[in-house]
């Protein structure tokens, strides 16, 4: 790692003409915040539907100009463009901004520039998969230490709102924030400089937005820029370590690895079912500090899947970098409760477990989910987003008792199964309606034997059949509960 002396970008937006791209949650938050700081704000959005019109009326009542139906033309006199995360870098609006010499930034950049003298430290997390779980684990650990914290960023409350309300109206100021950052957000946050940060893993995702895997990885790697204390990486994923090596950090910042195996010096890992720290101890060459047992990780949710053990180690590394005591790591992991649709145990019926991992919307996430169970009837399919499935099927083939396919791009998975797991029974449901899920669960139940796991880990996005992965997971859980009701 090289060192960096970050430049402070002047704060204050009063009097500026600022264009906000997008009427989503982060765009509305940024527009209100900037207008409150004295900027002249115009929000633009290519849509003009009922939802956009309702949001526009609310903003206009607050004195914020809104232009619907045109997200491509740069308003005259714009000094700065603030974009919502999903807008692609090659959007015509940004090309017009570049031609006019106008900077484009995101809401995370705005939040970073707005930090006041009592600003909370940021512990930041990114990665293709596991971000939300890790950030929520981290927040639970920090709370167990007695610190005032919040999980923010690409999760929950918009980070601009959190920063602006820091210590307001007599509220206790945040000591430290657990910040989830997507590759989109990092792309538009050039001056971010976290206390410590982690990249959990890297796998192809959102390549239609970034243009290439190299560009996607580079945006993920921005999270390490200017780190002060620790850059946390995944020992099993060399690409994350490469990003650390390329990062420009402050003098004294350390590279800290996490591994599911026995840790070396400057690493956290697992020994005989115990999470141990060989990074933040006095003599890391010869000593290790016990942090928690693997069974302490969300004990009410059943045995911890390997990828959630890795998430816990990454969270522990960031917390330890912040000076958190070992006991708080244990207590925080015990207090953590996984969100719905992330390896969520729904029921056990006649010796068969039913697990909802609808959040596994890409092959990397599905691979981690499939690795957590020995014998699986797999429910998969949806929108592939350009993904291929050969490596996933080859890795999981020995665990598959059967497969039930749903969704628009199910043929891609069926063909990979034919090539790499031809002996595995496959039920191809030629349906993309929401009513396909109960049939999928019934077919999976027919294929399952006592001791098996029926696993919804689609490896695909949900929008061909459902509004989002939450609705897909809800449909799975409802279908499983129908089975339970019939048994009663």
C-alpha positions, 0 to 999 in steps of 0.5 A, a space after each residue: 500500500 502507498 500513503 496518501 495525504 487526503 485533500 479536504 474539499 471545501 464544504 458548503 453548498 449555499 448559492 450553488 445551482 445543483 441538479 439532482 438526478 433521480 427521484 428515488 430515496 437518495 435523490 429526494 434526501 439529497 435534494 431536501 438537504 441541499 435546499 436546506 443548506 441554501 442551494 438552488 436545487 432542480 431534480 430531474 427524472 426521466 419518468 413521469 408516472 404517478 409515483 414521480 408526480 407525487 414526489 414532485 409535488 412534495 418537493 415543489 411544496 418545499 421550494 425545490 424545482 422538479 423536471 419530469 420526463 427528461 433525464 437527459 438535458 442538463 439544466 442551464 447554469 448547473 454548478 454541480 450534478 448529484 446523482 442517484 446510485 443507479 444512473 449509469 456513468 454514460 447517461 446523456 445528462 453526465 455527458 452534458 455535464 462533462 462537456 460543460 465542465 460540471 462535476 458529478 457526485 453521489 449522495 455519499 460524496 455529499 454526506 462526506 463533504 457535509 461532516 461537521 467538527 463532531 463527525 462520526 468515524 466511518 467503518 465502510 463495507 463493500 463487496 459483491 455479496 454479504 454487505 448488508 449482513 456484515 454491516 448489521 453485524 458490525 453495528 451490533 458489535 459496536 453497540 455491544 461496546 456501548 458506542 452510539 452507532 447506526 447501519 447506514 449507506 446502501 441500507 436503511 436511512 439515507 446517509 445524508 440525513 444521518 450526517 446532517 442530524 448528527 448531534 442535532 436537537 440534543 440527540 447523542 452524537 454518533 461515535 461511529 457509523 457502519 456504512 454499506 457502500 455499493 459499487 455505484 455509490 463508490 464510483 461517485 464518491 471521490 473524496 471518501 476517506 474512511 477510518 477503516 474499510 473492507 472488501 468482502 469478495 469480488 465476482 462479476 456483477 453489474 457489468 452492464 453498469 460498469 462496462 467491465 470487470 476491471 472497472 467494477 473492481 476499481 470502483 470497489 477498490 475506491 473504498 480503501 482510498 485514504 484509509 487511516 487504520 485498516 484495510 480488511 480483505 478476504 484471504 480466499 479472494 486474491 482480488 480483494 488483496 490486490 485492491 489493498 496493495 493498489 490503494 493510496 492510504 495514510 501512513 501506518 494503515 495496515 492490511 488485515 486479512 480474514 480467513 475461514 482457516 487458521 489465521 496467520 499474523 495480521 489476520 482473523 480466522 477460525 481455530 477449532 470452531 473459535 473466531 480468533 484475532 492475530 491482528 490486533 494483539 501485542 505479539 501477533 507472531 505468537 499470540 491469538 485472541 479468542 473473540 467468539 465461537 462460531 456458534 455465537 453467530 446469530 444463534 437463533 438462526 441455526 448453524 452459521 453458513 460458511 459465508 456468514 462466518 466470513 462476514 462475522 470475521 470481516 465485521 470483527 476485524 473492522 470493530 477491532 480496528 476501531 478498538 472494540 474489546 473481544 467480549 463485545 465481538 462475542 456479545 454483538 454476534 450473539 445479538 445479531 439477527 439476520 434479515 429476512 430472505 438471507 439463509 432464513 430457516 422457514 420450517 422443517 417438515 418431515 425431516 426436510 428443511 426449507 431455507 429462503 435465500 431469495 437474496 442470492 440474486 447472482 451466481 456468487 451468492 448462490 454458490 455460497 448458499 449451496 455450499 452451506 448444505 450437504 443434500 439440496 433440492 435447489 429452486 433456481 431461476 429468474 433474470 440472469 443479467 448476463 450471467 453464466 452458470 457452468 462454474 456454479 453447477 460444477 461446484 454444487 453438482 455433488 450436493 444436488 438431490 434435485 433442481 426445480 427451475 422457474 423464471 425467464 432465463 431458466 434454460 441457461 441453468 437447465 443447459 448447465 445442469 445437462 452439461 455438468 450434472 446430467 444425473 440430477 433430476 430437473 423439473 422445468 416449470 414453464 412459468 414466469 407468473 407469481 403462482 409458479 412458486 407454490 408449484 415449485 415448492 410442491 415439486 421440490 418437496 416431492 424430490 426431497 428426502 428426510 435430511 435434505 434441504 429445499 433451498 431457494 437460492 435463485 442465482 438470478 434477479 427476481 423482476 421477471 416474476 416478482 417486484 423484488 427478491 423480498 416478494 419472491 422470498 415471501 412467496 416461497 415462505 407462504 408456499 412452505 407454510 401451506 405445506 405445514 397447514 396441510 399437515 395439521 
